[in-house]
Amino acid sequence: MNQFYKNLSLWLVIVLLMAMLYNIFNHQQGLQKEIGYSEFLAMVEKKNVKNVNIQGQNLIVTNFTGEEYKSYAPNDAKLIEILRTNGVSIQAAPPAESSMLMSIVISWLPMVVLIGVWIFFMRQMQGGGGKAMSFGKSRARLMDDKNEKVTFDDVAGIDEAKEELTEIVDFLKEPKKYTRLGGRIPKGVLLVGSPGTGKTLLSRAVAGEAGVPFFTISGSDFVEMFVGVGASRVRDLFAQGKKNAPCIIFIDELDAVGRQRGAGMGGGHDEREQTLNQLLVEMDGFESNEGVILMAATNRVDVLDPALLRPGRFDRQVFVDMPDIRGRKGILEVHMKKTPIDDDVNVLIIAKGTPGFSGADLENLVNEAALLAAKKGHEKLTMMDFEDSKDKVVMGLERKSKVITEDEKKTTAYHEAGHALVARFLPDAMAVNKITIIPRGRAAGLTWFLPEESDFRYKEQLESELAVAYGGRVAEELIFKRICTGASNDIKQATALANRMIRVFGMSDNLVPMSYDQHNDNIFIGREMTQAREYSEDTARKIDEEVTVLITESYKKAQEILKDNVDILHALAGILIEKETVMGKELDELVKSMKPGVVFREKVKEEETKPIPESNPEPKPVAKAKVDNEDIALDIDDDGKKPDDVS
């Protein structure tokens, strides 16, 4: 009823506005006052007429003050003589054609235009939430049976997260199973994880498994320039949820609307904070037996307001991690079902060669392989298509058109050979996967490694990575007696790693194990401006000294290895100049042939791997898989992410 009166009031205002505009137009058209013929003659005799414009029997009269009048003259033969006698200026013109039609058009055109505006406005008002006068309506989209249904079978690599969300599915299917014992399902479930790990897909799978309506909206859809719109949309969204219960409401990118209040330089009453306040109120007012589950996804849980994360609101956080080797294998198998695969494709080999890849990265990998296969005219995707796809996705497109001089090619070959040899002779360094001097992306050459997937990184491993990073610069200096800018990215990575070792990891013998990190990831401007360093100038000097010592020792370690094996360095660089690409297995054969007595600690061992969980519950035999050097590897990034270019 209230909505009816609101619409009625709005219509009345529009009608009054149209009437006012019509009167204004008519007033403009009626500025020329009509007078009778006798009155006109009287004005002439009184010498009050300056000019007369005769158009047929219509007279337009102008007096000496500039006012205009209209009059109609009969067939008066003496009119001209009277006007001349009284000194009136006379102008004559033929009578206007279609004067009646023009009069009608001029009179009714404004009304027709206003009626058209009225019709358009009313249609807009009757439209959806995105139409005019419907700013406060929620923009949530309902995913129903017409959309592609997603279930847990379409989600792989995040088995722990799926297991946690099974309770949500069970509650939506059988709510009495939990409420009869006094249990309360979590009112809100927050999916936390890096971009591309499958948070949105997982939420759709929950809705698909439960078979309930699924409302999805982005956090940025709540906030507009109009005050109060965001809070109104929150109220409307939850009202829709209650009408369609049981259902799931999913808010993607929650950090767009749920950032901590009172942060930054602005005040505390802006539109975004009002929207957040309304969201907090709506969430706290839910009852568990209503069957409305609120799910949200974010990759910045650190910036969310604490009130959102307390029990009773988002009281359960589900972490969606980067997939491990078994998870990557499962994700690849899901995406490969949509493409014809050749018999030579080994999914486990591809999974081993893609550490640090998210679910979105793996989907893109399969898609790029399909595009490359189609480009080559293949009927099925081959293993080589996937290898080329990995190179393109991670390293960039091969720059075949780049003109490389012989001097540049030689320098790049020794640079990459230096990285590889230092890594091969250090027992704690990562296994070498591939060495290439083919330009890709921004790099003139690349040395790829195969990192071991582990939750811990030891000091010896990080020191070895520092030495490997400086191997390219040391090789240039040793062979050419000069240095160039090609090692800039290596130096940048090594400096960042050395600083983390001292400031964050506490790997110093001369400093107490404290955190000296400056918390530079703080995104709140107001806090950054007031942040003070938590240690003295003397401690800062000691930190710089420890970082310098760490880098100096790593540089010397790389120098010792390359000086002792300079003949192998020359041989490896020569092979690179000739073949442009050398695999890790070929490097091992070269080292063993030139140093038969050398004994290496095997960096990659045979290990027992658990079988990939499948839908068939029957036990599978444990398979032994050896990681060989033909797998694509990542670079020296100690966080396990995809590498930057190493040149």
N, C-alpha and C positions, 0 to 999 in steps of 0.2 A: 504493500500500500504506500509506504514511504517513497518507493521508487516511482510509483505512478504520479504522485504529487510533484516530485522533482522534475519528471519529464513534462508534466502539464505546465509548470512554472517556466520551464525553458521554452516551450512552444509559445506561450504568451509573450515572452520577451522578444522572440523572433518576429511575431506578428506586429508588435508595436514598432519594432525597428523598421520593418518593411513599410508600414504606414507612414512613418516619418520620412523615409527616403522618397516615397511616392509624392508626398506633399511638397518636398523640396524641389523635385523635378517639375511638378506642375507650376510651382511658384516661379521658377525660372522661365517657363514658357509664357506666363501671364504677366510679364513686366509691362507690355504695351496695353494701356488702358483704352477700352472702346468708348467712343463718344458718338452722339447723334449728329445728323447732317446739319440741323439748325444750330446746334451748339458749335459745330465747326465753323459755320458762316459767321456766327457772333464773334468767335475768336479772331477771324480774319478782319472783320470790321474794326475790332479794337486794337488792331496792329500787334496781336500776340503770336502770330504765326510767322516763322522764319522760312520754313521749307516744307513743300508738299511733294511726296512721291506717289504718282498716279500709276496704279497697276490695274488696268481695266476699270472696274467700278470700285476697287479697293483703294483707300487713301491712307497713307502713312504720314502723319503730321508731326512736325518737330517745332517746338516753340523756342524762344530765345534763351531759355534756361537749360536746353538740351533734353527735355522730357519728350517722349514719343507717345502718340495716340493713334488709334486705328478708327477709321470711319468708313461707311459705305455710301457712295454717291449715286443718286439717280441720273438719268440721262438729262443733265442740266447743261444747255448750250451756253449759258452765261457764266459757267464756273471759271473758265479760263480768263474771261475778261475781268471778273471780280478779283481773281488772284493777282493779275497784272496791275490792276488799279491800286491795290493795297501793297504793292511792292514785295510780293511773296515769290521766293525762288521756286520754280516749277521743274520737276523731273518726271519723266514718263518712261514706262516699261511695259512690255506686253504682259497680259495676265498669266500668272503661274499655272502650269499644267498639273493635273492630278493633285490639286491642292487639298481635296478631301482625303485622298489616300495618305498624303504626307502628314496631314493633321492627325489621322488615326495612328500612323506609325509613331509619330513623335509623342503622342499622348499615351500610348499603350506599351511602347518598348521598355520603359523602365519597369513596369509591372511584370512583363514577361520575363525579364532578366531576374527579377527578385523571386518569381515563382520557380525558375530553374535552380537558383541557389537554394531555395527552400527544399526542393526535392532531393538535390544532392546531399544537403546537410542531414536530412532525415534518413537517407540510405546509409550514410556514414554512421549515424548514431545507432542504427540497427545492426551494424556489423559486429565482427568479433572483437577480441580483446585488444587487437592492434589498431582499431579504427578510432576516428575522432570521438571525443567525449567518453572514451572507454579506457582512459589511462590507468585507472585503478584495477582493471581486470588482469588476472594472472595470464602470463604468456606460456604457461606450461603446456607441453604437447603430450597427448595421450597415445601411448604405443599399444595398439590393440592387435587383434588377430590378423588384420590386413598387412601389418608390418612383418618382416622376417622374424620368426620366433627364434630366440637364442636360449640354449639350455647349457647345463654344465658340461655336456659333451663337446661343446664348441669352445670351452675354456680349458687350457692346458698350462702346465708349468707353475701353477700357484695352488697346489693341492691343499696346503695348510689353510689358506684363505677360504677356499671352497668348503673345507670341513667346518670352519667357524660359522659360515653363513648357512649351513644346513639347518641349524636351529631356527633361523628366520623362516626358511621354507616350511619346516614342519609346523611352526606356529601358524602361518597363514593357511596351511591345509587343515590342521587340526588344532584350533586354539584351545578347545576344552581340555586337551591332553595336558596342557601346562597350567591353565587357570584353576583346574579342579584341586590342585595341590597348593594353591596359593602362590604359584610362581608368576613372575612378571617378566615378559620378554623385554629386552632393551628397547627403549623408545626411539633411540637414534643409533645408527651404525655409521661410523666414519671410516672410509677407505683411504688409507694413507700409503703413498708410494711414489716412486719416481715417475716422470712422464713416460707414457708408452707401456706401462706394465700391465694394463688391462683392467683398470678400476671401473671404467664405464661399462665395459663388456661384462664384467663380473656382476654388476648391479642388474643389467638386463637379463643375465642368466638366472638370477634369483627370481625375477618376475616371471620369466618363462617357465621355470620349474614349478613355481607356486600357482601359475595360471590365474593371476590377478591383474587388474589394471595397473599400468606403470606410467606415472606422470614424470616427465623429465623437464628440467629447466636449468638454465645457466645462472650462476650467481650474478653475473653482470646484467641479466634481464630485470632484476628488481629495481635497480637504481636508474632514475631519470633526473632531468633538470628541474622537474616540477616537485615542489615540496610535498611530502606526504604520499607520493605515488608508490614508492617502494613498500611502505608499511601497508598500504591498501592492497597491493598485489600479494603480499604475504598472507593477509587475512583471506583473500579470495582463493589462494592456492590451498590453504588448509580447509577451507569450506568445501572445495571440490573434493578433497581427499575424504572428508567425512561422508559426503554423499555417495562415494564409490567404494566405501570400505567393504571388505578388506582390500587394501591396495598398497602400493609403494610409491612414495614421493622421493624422487632423486634430484639432488641439487649438485650439478657439476661445477667445479672450480669454486668451492665454497669460500676460499680466501678472498674472492672479489667482494663479498658482502660481510664476511665474518671476521675481518681484521680487528685486532685489539683496539678497544675504545680509548680515547684520550692520548693517542700517539701522534707524533708529528707536530707541525707548527700551527695547525688549525684549531678551531674550537671543538667543543664536545657535543654540539647540537646540529651537526650537518645531516644531510639527507641519508647518507650511508649508515650513520649510527642510529638514526631513528628506525631504519629498516632492520638493523640488527636487533634493536630492542624489541621490536614487534616479533621477530623470529624467536627470540628467547621466550617471550610470553606465550606464543602459540605452542612451542615445544613443551613447555612446562605444564600446559593445560591439558595435554593428552592423557587419556586413560588407556592402559594396556589392552583392555578387552574391546576397544573400538576397532582394532585390526588395521590401524594405519601405521605403517613403518616408514620412518624418515631415514633415507640413506644419503650420504654426501661423499664427495671425493675431493681430495686436495693433495698437492705435493709440497705445500708449505704449512704444515701443521704448527710450526714454531711461531707463526704470526697470528694464529687464531686467538680470539678472546677466551680467557679461561672459563668464563661463564658458559660457553658452548660445550666445554669438555667435561663438565661436572656430571656426576651421576644424576639421572633423571632427564638429561638431554642427550648429548652424544656420549652415552655411558659405555660404549664399546668401540674400541679402535681396532680395525683389522689392517695389518700391515701387508701390503702387496709388494714383495721383494722382487729384485731382479732374478730371473730364473737361473738355476744351476744347469749342469750338463744334462741331467735327466729332464728337467723342465724344458730346456731348449729343444731337446729331441721331441718331446710331446707337442710343443708348439709347432715345430716344423711339420710334423706328421698331420696336424690339423689343417694347416694351410696347403700341404701337398695333396690333400684329398681332392682339391678343386682343379688340379692340373695333371696332365699325363706325365708320368715319371718313367724314365728309362731304367732298365735293370741294373745299370752300373752305379746308380746313385746310392751312396751309403749315408743314411741320415745321421748315424752316430759320428761319422767323420766330420760332417758339416757342423754338428752340435759342438764338438770339441774345438773346432776352429773358430767359434764365435763367442768367446767369453766376453761378458760385459754387454751383450746384446739384450735389449728388451723385447717384449712380445711384438711391439710395433716395428722394431728394427728387423726382426725375423720375417715378419709379414712382407716388409719392403724387400728383403733379400729374395724371397721366393718370387715376388712380383717382377723384380728386375731380371731374375733368371728366366722367367717366362718371356719377357720382352726381348731379351738377348737371343733366346732360342727361336722366337718367331722371326727375328731379324736375320738369323742365319738360315732360316728355312727348315728347322728341325721339326719333326712330328712329335717328339717327346723331349722333356728336359733331361739333359745329360749332366754328369758330374762336372764336366768342364764348364757348362753353363753356370753352375752354382759357384765354381771357383772364380770365374770371371765376374760374376755378380758380386761376390765378396770384395774383390779388388776394387770394383767400381763404387760400391756403397761406402766403403770405409776409407779408401785411399784417394778416391776421385777418378775422374775419367783420364785415360792415358792421353798425354799431350803429344800426339804424333807429329803435329805441325811445328813443334818447337825446334828451332835451329840450335844445335849444341856443337860447340867447337871441340876439337880433340883435347885441348887443354882442360876445358870444363869437364869433359867426360872422364879424363884421367883423374882429376881432383876428386870428383864424386865417387869414383871407384875406390880410391884409397880411403876416402872418408868412411864409406859404408863398410869396407873391409876392416877398418879399425874398430868400429862398433862390434862387428861380429866376432873378431878374434878375441877381444877383451872378454866378451860374454862367454866364449867357449872355454877359456882358460881359467875363469873364476868359478869355483864349484857352487857358489850360492847364487849365481846369476841365472836368469831365465834362459830356457833353451831357445836356440836360434831357429826360426822357422823359415824365413825367406830373406834373401838379400837381393835388391834390385836397384839398378841405376836408370830405370825407365822413369821419366818425369810423369808424375801423377799429381793432380791438384796443384798445390803451391810448392811441392817439394821436388827437388831435382833427383832425389833418390831416397830409398827407404830400407830400413832394416827392421824386420818383424820378429817378434818373440812370442813364445808360447808360455804365458804365465800359469803358474799352478793356482788353482782355485782353493783359497784358504781364508779363514777368518782372521788369521794372524800374520803379521809381517815382522820378521826378526831383523835386528840391527845389522847382522852380517849381510842379509839379502839387500837391504837398502843401501849399504855401503858399496856393494857390488854394482847396483844399478847406477850409483853416482859415477863409478869408474867407467862403466859402459857408456854413459852419456858423454863423457869426455874422450872416449876412444877415437871418435872421428877427428876432433881438433888435434889430438896428440899425433895421429897418423899424418895429417897434413904438415904439421910442424916438423915431424921426423923425416919425412921424405922430401918435401919441397923447401924446407927451411923458411917457410913463410906461412902466414895464416890469412884466412878470408872470412867473409860474413856468413858462410854456409852453416856455421855451427851456432848461430844465434839462438835458434829454438832449443837446441840441446842445452846450452848454457842456462836459458830461462827455466827449463824443466828441472835441471840439476840444482839450481839456486833455490827454487821453490821447495824441492824435496829436502834439501839440507836444512832449510829454515823450519820445515815441519818436524824434522827429526829432533831439533834442539828445542824449539818453542812449544810444540804440541806433544810429541812422543816422549820427551824427557830422556833422550838418548845421549847424555853427556856425562863424562866422568868427573868434570870439574864444577858442575852446577847441580844443585839439589833438584830432584824430580818434581818440578813445579810447572804449571802451564803458564807460558808467557805469550799466549796468543792474544792478539788485540781485538778479537771478535769482529773482524771486518765484514762479516756477513750480516750485520745488523742493518735492516732496511729502514728503520725509523729515523727520519732526519732529526727530529728533536732530541733523540737519545744520542745520536752521533755527535751532536754539537756540544753535549755536556759530558762526553765520555773522557775519562782521564786514564793515563797509563798507570798500570798497577805495580810498577817496579821502578827502581831508581835509575839514574844515569849510569852509575857504576855497573849495575846488573846488565843494562843494555849494552855497555861496552864488552862485558864478558860474553854475552850472547853472540855478538858480532865476531869475537875472537874464536869462539867455538865453531861457528859456522865456517869461518875462514880455514881453520885447522882441518875440519872435516873435508872440505872441498880440496884443499892442498894435498892431503893424503890420498884422496881418490885419484887426483890428477897424476901423482907420482906412481900410484899402482898401475894405472893404464900405461904410463911411460915404460915401466919395467917390463910389462908383458910384451909390448910391441917391439921393444929393443931386443929382447931375447928371441923373438920369433919374426924378425924382419923378413927372413926369406919366405916364410909362409904368407906374410902380408903382401909381398911382391907377387907371389903365385896367385893368391886369391884375387888381387886387383886385376891381374892379367886375364883371369877367367871371366871376371865381371865385364871387362872391356870387350871381350870376345862374345860372350853369351848374353850379357846384360842382366840375367837373372840366375841366381844360385840358390838352391834349396839347402836347408839345414843338413840334410843327409849327405849331400855332396861336400859340404864343409867338413863334416866329420871324416869322410873318406880322405880328403886332402890332408888334414892334419895327421891322421894315422899313417898315411903313406910317407910324409916328410919327417915324422917323428915316431918311428915304430915303437920305441920304448915308452912313450908317454902313456900314463894311466889316468883316466878321467873318472871322476865320480859321476855315475849316470844321473842326469837331472830328471829324466822321465823314466819311471819304472813301470813294470807291470803291476797293475793294481786291480783288485776285485771291485767291480761296480755292481751296485744293486740293480735288479731289473726295473725297467720302466713300468710303473703301475698301469695296468690295462683293465678293461671292463671285465675280462675273464678272471675270476678269482682263483683259478687253479695255479699252484706254485710253479714258477719257472726256474730252471737251473741258473745258477749264478754265472754270468759271463765274464771272462777275463778280456780286457781290452787294453792294448798297448797304444799309447799316444805316440805316434811317429812324427817325424819332422816335416811331413807333407801338409800339415794342417796350417791354416792361416792363423797367425797369432797377433796379439796386440803388442803395443810398444811399452815403454817403461813407466807408464802412468801407475803410480802406486795405489791408486784408488780402484783399480780394476775396471776403469771406464775405457771407452774407445780412445785411441791415442790421438795426440796432435801429430802433425807432420814432423818427421825427423829427417833433416837434410844434412 
